[in-house]
Amino acid sequence: MPTVMPMKKSEALAKLDDAMRLENKSIETRKQYKYWAETYCTFIERSTIKDLPSKQKFDEFILRMVRRNPQPSLSNQKQAFFAILYFYKNVLGLKMEGLKPPSGHRSQKIFNVLTRSQIQTLIDALPREYQLIAKLLYGTGIRIDECLSLRIKDIDFDHASIYVQEGKGDKARAVDLPDVLIKDLKSQVEQARSLYEFDKNNKQGGVYLPHGYGAKHPKAAHSFEWFWLFPNPNHGLDPDSGKRQRHHVYIFSIQKAFKAAREKTKLPIYTTPHILRHCYATHYLERVLKDLPPIPNIGKFARDLLQEKMGHVSAETTDIYIHLAMPKHTTIDHSPLTELLSAKSRSNT
């Protein structure tokens, strides 16, 4: 049977947002799911498939995505699939049976990574207030949004751990806190405390809390343990509540600082905050592979170890770094061009 939208698109998107809030989905996940749901609804309205059954509408939308130029990545196709599936279930009250997510092989990428001396040059070129963020990215491998979303309670000095609460895919994990960063992080906590005390004394609006937790414990928004580790110097309007609150440092501020540092240092590799995550993974594996004794399946052991630390869902993603970190045999040059030019040089002498 054809499925007709039982409500206006704006009402459906509002209902979708309410459902995601109740499940404590992150702001980024909510934004992406709403984008795909709105794109899907617009696609149905503007196409000739309004009277088709829901499953055929769904299949046609994914097929159009695949045919699009430039073609979206497999991960984007899957994100759209699960977002619309969620929309059908939680907004329209329909279970889409028999649907399978898009499949295929992800294109393997080989990343350029900075040398250790280049990383130090980059960090030194950043504004002082952003250097600790860069050190955390390289020292732990966490993503930039995971770093900026850290709260005071997520730093465990006693167990030398950092707890990432809203990682990619709304997954939480713990990462090791490098000893060399403990002193700087303690200093950062005290800097955050000074802004917290300022807000408290001036009865400011507190900080954003995950929806479910904030509804049950509204006072936590004014507690120090929920305060940002990297608070923004200025207050802003929360897009959900409309309240004037203190947000964490904005990601575009970090990106702008990295761009300026890249231009200043003239590094040969395109540098963004995310490249430090690639550098962490590669350099971490290099050390592990160097220090481990020759054990069976050493590559798989190192991959599994890194996969947990990076928070990768797929081991295929982690495999990319295995190739980067394997010891390079540079003592022998097997290029046929080398042999050709060497023979030419000998003949000319």
N, C-alpha and C positions, 0 to 999 in steps of 0.2 A: 504494500500500500504506500502511495506517496505520502511524504511527511511535509506538512505545512507548518511554517514557523508560527507558534501559538501566541507570539508576542512581538513587540517592536524590537528592532535590533538593539537600541539603546537599553531597553529593559533586560534583554537577554544578556548583554555584556555586564550590566550591573549585577545580575543574578550570578553570573559566572565569577565575578570578583568576590562576591559574598561567600560563595562556596569555597574559593581558594583561601580566603582569609580564615575561615573556620578550620581549615586544614593546616594553617600556619605556613603556607607556601611563601617563599621569599618574594620580595618586591620584584626582583628580576624575573622570576618564574611567572609571576602574575602578569607582568608586562608582556612577556613573550606569548603566553597563552591567550591573552586578550587580543594581541596583534593577529595571531593565526585565526582565532574565532571570527574576528571582524573581517579579515581577508576572505575567509570561507563564506560568510554570510553575503558579502558584497559580490563574490563570484557567482553565487546562486542567483542573486537578484538580477545580475546583468547578463546572465547566460540563458541558454534555451533548455536548461535541464530542470526547471522548477518542478515539473510533474513527475520526475523520475523517483523511484524509491531511494531511501536514504543511502543504502549501500552503494548504489550506482552513482549518486551524487559524490559520495566520498571518494570512490575510485576515480571518477572523472577529474576531481580536483587534484588529487595526487599525480595523476597522469599529466595534467596540464603543467604542474610544477616541474616534472621531470623533463618535459619538452621545452621548457622555458630557456631563453638564451640571455645571459649566461646561466648554465644549469646550476641549481642549488646543490650544495653538498649533501651527502647522504645523512649527515647528522641533522641538517636543517629539515630534510624530508621527514626524518623520524620525529623531530620536535613538532612539526606541523601535524603529523599523524596522531601523536598522543594528546596534543592540545585539543584537536577537534573531537577525538574520542572522549576526552574528559568533558567537553562541551555538550556532547550528545547525552552523556550519562547524567551529568549534574545539573544541566539547564533544561534540556528537553525531556529528560526522564526515559531515554531510550538506550538499550544495550545493543551495541552493534556487534552481532555475532558473526564469526567466520572471517573477520578482517585480520590481515597480517601486516605488520609494519614493513615499510620499504626495505629491501635487502640489497646486498651487493658488497663489493669490496671497497673499503675506504682507500682513497689515494694516499700512498705513502709519501711523506715529506721528509726531506733532509734539511735540518736547520743549520744555519750558520750560527756559531756561538763565539762569544768573545773570549780572549785569553784572560788569564787572571790579572795580568798587568793592565789590560784594557778595561777590565771591570773596575779596578782601583781608580784608573783615570776618570772613568765615567762617574763613579761615586763622588770623587773629589770635586768634580765640576758641577754637581747638583747643589742647589741651595741647602744650607745647613739643616733647615727644618725637615728636609725630605731625605737626607742621607740615611737616617735610621730605617726608613721605609725600604729604601733600596737594599740595605744590608739584610733586612728580614726576607726580602724576596729572594736574594741570592743565598742566604744562609739556611733557609728552610724549604724553599721551593713552592711556597704558597702563591696563589694567584693574587693579583693586585686588588681585586674586589674583596677577596677573603682577608687580606691584610688590613684594608681600610675599615672593614666591618668588625674588627676585633674590639672587644670590650675589656674593661679592667679585669673582670672575673675570668676571662679566657687565658690569662697569663698565670701559670702555676710555677712560681720560682722554686718551691720546695721539691717538686718532681721534675724540674727543668723541662716543662712541656708547654706547648701552646695548643689550645683547643679551637679548632675551626668548626663553628657551629652551623653555618649556612654555606657549605661548599657547593660546588657545581652539582646540580641535580638534588639540591636540598639535603645533601649527605654531610654528616659530621665526621671528623677524624681528629686524631692527636698527632702533632709533629714535635720533633725534638727541638728544644730551645738551646742554641749554641751557647756555651759558657762565655764566649767573648762578647755576647750581646747583653748579658745579664745586667751589667752596670749601666749601660745606656738605656735599657728598658726600664730599670728602676727610676732613672732620672726622668724618663718620659711619663711614667706613672705620676710622679710628683708634679710635672708640668700640667698634666691633665687634671690633677687634683685642684690646682690653683684656679682653673677655669670652672671646675665643678663648684668650688666654694663661692666663686663670683656669682654663678647662676643661682645658687642656693640663697645667698644673702640678698639678691635682687629679685627673688621669687620668679625666676624665668621658667619657661615651659617644660623643662626636662628634655629627655631624649626619646626617640622612637623606640617602641617595643614591638616584638612580634605580636600579631593581632590577638591570637588566643591567650597568650600570656598577659598581654596588656589589659585585656578585658577582666581577667581574674585578679591581677595584681597591679592596678594602676599606679600605686605608690612607687613601684619599682622604677618608673621612669625618672624619679628624682633621687634614686639611690646611686652611690658611687660605684658599686660593683657592676651596674649596667651602663655606666658612663663610657664613652668612646675612649679607646687608647690613643687615637689620633683625632681629637675633636677639631672641628672647624673653628677658626678664630671668631667667626661671625655666626649669628643666628639666621635661620631661614624658615620658610613656611613648609610644613609637612604636607606632601601632596595628597595624603589620605585623609588626615584629620583637619587640615587647614590651620592647625595650631602653629604658633611660632615657637620653634624648638631649636636645639643645637644639633646639627648633623655632624657626621665625621668629615674629614677632608675629602673634597670632591675628586673623583678619578681624573677629570679633565685637567685639574691643576697639576697632578703628577705627570700626566702625559705632556702637558705644555713644558714642564720643567725638564723632562727627558729630551724633548725636541731641542730646547735651548742648549742643553749640555752636549747633545750630539753635534750641533752646529759649531759649538765652541771648541770641542776636542777634535773634530774632523775624523772621527772613527770611521774605518772603512766598511763597517757592517751596520746595517740599518738597526738602530737601537730603540727599543720601546721597553716599558716596564716588564712586559711578558718575556722578553728575551732572557731576563735574569732567571726565570723559571727553567728555561731550556739549559742555561749555563749550569744551574744547580744540578739538574738531572745528569748532565753529561759529566761534570767534574766529580759528582758523588759516585757515579758508577766507575769512573776511572780509578778512584781511590779504593773502592770495594774490590774491583777485579785485581788490583795490584796487591792488596793486603791479604786477600783470601788465599789459603793453601790450595793446591791443585786438587779439587774435589770433583766427582762426577756431576755433570749437568750444571756447571758453575754459572753458565749464562742464564739458565732458567732460575736458579737461586737468586742471582743478582736482580733479574727482572722482577720477580715476585716481591723482593724486598723494596725495590723502587716503586712498584705499582701501588703498594700500600702507602708509602710516604707521599706520593704525588696525588693520591685520590683518583687514579684512573679507573674508570669502569671497565674498559677493555684492555687486555694485555697487549693488543696490537699497537695501541698508542705508546705503550712503554717500550715496545720492541725498537722503535725508532732510535731511542737513545742507546740501546745496546750497540748498534752499528757505529754510532758516533764515539762511544767510549772504548771500544775494543782497541787493544794496542796496535799502533800503526808501524808497519815494517818499512822504514824509510831508508834503510842502509843500502838497498839494492834498487836501482832504477830499471824497471823492465819495459819502459816505454819504447815502442819501435822507432819513434822519432829520434830518440837519443842515439840508438844504434846507427840510424841513417846518417845523422849529422856527424857522428864520430867517424864513420867510414869516410865521409866526404873530407873531413878535416885531415885524416891520415893521408888521403890521396893527394892533397894539396901541399903536403910537406915533403 
